[in-house]
């Protein structure tokens, strides 16, 4: 058996196991079976089983329990994304794609943010803008960048979607910030504060159209 054939069989087996978990609705913590039992049931070699199981472990779908066998796990989507992005962004084209992903994510989520933002979240957003303005005025660039990240993270948190908020965190941390605040001219720095302040006000006023305009403006030149 060639290495390519073995790899193909392992991929096929991994997909069968994954489909079985879905179809039988096996919960996290469910004891599936041993590698030996899988080999017998699917009529393949232990080598193929080990490779298939290794693939599923890498995705967080299976885990091994000593002397018991393989246990079903619930994959951590956000962690998988976080681990994968540095490996995905190996060229300028990849980086452009990731920038486009973040743009679509934030612009697309603003409607939910406007609809679902709580009074406490709105107060936190205003507080971040105030702190960001002070940081820029005192030239504390690192803190200003961190606050920019916190601002956008909170906007996405307002969607009430764990995946949306988590993806934004991963992407924003990868890019650090939308604009290079510390290299901005004084007029541009004032504009950065104005944009964040206007977006916060639009969300507080439940003004979707203005919020859409402001979020797009923040990404001007980003994609």
QUISULMO-V170215 format. One line per field, one symbol per residue. phi: phi as a letter, one per 40 degrees, with the letter a starting at -180 (. if undefined). A space follows every 10 residues. Layout:
phi = ???
This chain:
phi = .ccccccccc cccdcccccc ccccfcccgc ccacccccdc ccfbcccccc cccccccccg cbabbdgbhc bcbcccdccc ccccdccccb accccccccc ccdccccccc cccccbdccc cccccccccc ccccccccfc cccccccccc ccccdccccg bcccccccdc cccccgacbc dcbccdcccc cdcdcccccc cccccfcccc ccccccccbc gcb
